[in-house]
Amino acid sequence: MEFKTKPFEHQLEVFENIKDLEYFALFWEMGTGKTKEAIDFLRYKCYKENKVLKTLVICPKIATYNWLNEFKIHSAIHNYADVLEGSKKQRLEILHNKNKKIFIINFEGIVTVYKELLQRWDLIIVDESQRIKNYKAQQSRAVVQLSTMSRFRLILSGTPILNSPIDIFNQYLFLDHGKTFGTNFFSFRNYFFSRTDIKIGNGRSFPKFSLKKWLFDEVHRKIMSIADNKMKKDCLDLPDKVYQVLNLEMTAEQIKAYDDMKKDLITLYKESMDFAMVASTAATKIIRLRQISSGYLKMDETGEEIPLAKNPKLLVVKELLEDLSIKHKVIIWCCFRHDIFMLTKELSKYNPAVIFGDTKDRYGQQTKFDKDDSCRVMIANPQSAGLAINLVVADYAIYFSQGFDLEHRAQSEDRCHRSGSEIHDKITYIDLVFPKTVDEVILNALRSKKKMAGSLIKIVEELI
């Protein structure tokens, strides 16, 4: 089988070892290429049987369209793939489409069409498999039940064990139907774990289960018998900088606000006799499009900032930090004051450091991020923290919002990729993007190193 995109050395090595297996676990850190590995696993199975295999990909909502995009990048079977979304009726129409063989669905959507999904599958892939660790949860039980209908199975996760090795049971029950750890959760827990009752006052207590020390090696051996673990430090041929784009979906409210503002901009551009005369108005409207993407509306008349009912970017950031903050420190870059204030409030549990125009003690905030282990996040504006600030303690940077200024982007990237960053093996940059919006125009300009910051006409023409 020929690869559509060339695999890295670590991907090729593991692929050769797993391609003929029925099931396997890829416990690879974010940025090491486990999605491509899973797609190549599917492509090989299709190649062997000379047909497109019926496949179900179960993943977090934020990842559904990224999976669709990854199929386009790494395979020639992307036309057979679609996202199961919308109302139950709409999902069933997609599921019954004879031209589709590969279906991508988020965890929450499983319950909606569960009965219809109980059919024969060639391959089921569970991305971020730690989401099914709770053996009691309806969603987890549904996913495990679906696995009994499949010939091949993969689970993918960078953090399969979030709190305790007990998390692995349900993931492996999905994967191998009990061959490794059995089918009874309580038998598994009683054999491998010891119980301690923790008193919490008023005569109350709660049980805590700890892995028996003398069984640690046995549990590790069992886990790794059908799994591969990769950290970025293990992937020597990965680039020093790893870039990821998370394609998101706007809410209906966002779409309406964005489309209305875009129509005003197009009208202004097409009907104005002298575009230079209305440049200030056009520039303001472009800023308003970016603000809508960030999750709020700014009223030109009053200057009031009105948050939209739901903010997809905020939800994605929260989901990412649930996993990343355990082992990593993260910078979140923002362009607008509203973003700074909103994220500071919403992410308070991570004790964030904050640097923007109003920050008086920038060194104090930098030191907090560098030295305080409870501070897992830095929220910063590229203009304020893009120069003369050392943030090498972070190995992940998320771009919540950004502008067209190529220099600001380059400087912000260099805050954690500079002398001293050799304490990390790789630096990962994550862009949050709504496709076919100003977000994509900005990212494309930055990627192609186009200096569009001062060219209003070019920006408008890209948007329309």
Helices and strands as residue ranges (DSSP letters): H 9-18, E 23-28, H 34-49, E 55-59, G 61-63, H 64-74, G 78-80, E 81-83, H 88-95, E 102-106, G 107-109, H 114-117, E 121-127, G 129-132, H 138-147, E 150-156, G 165-167, H 168-176, H 185-192, E 193-201, E 204-211, G 213-215, H 216-224, E 227-230, G 232-234, E 241-247, H 252-271, G 275-278, H 279-294, E 296-298, E 305-307, H 312-324, E 330-333, H 337-346, G 348-350, E 353-355, H 362-371, E 377-380, H 382-385, E 396-399, H 406-414, G 421-423, E 427-433, H 438-447, H 456-463
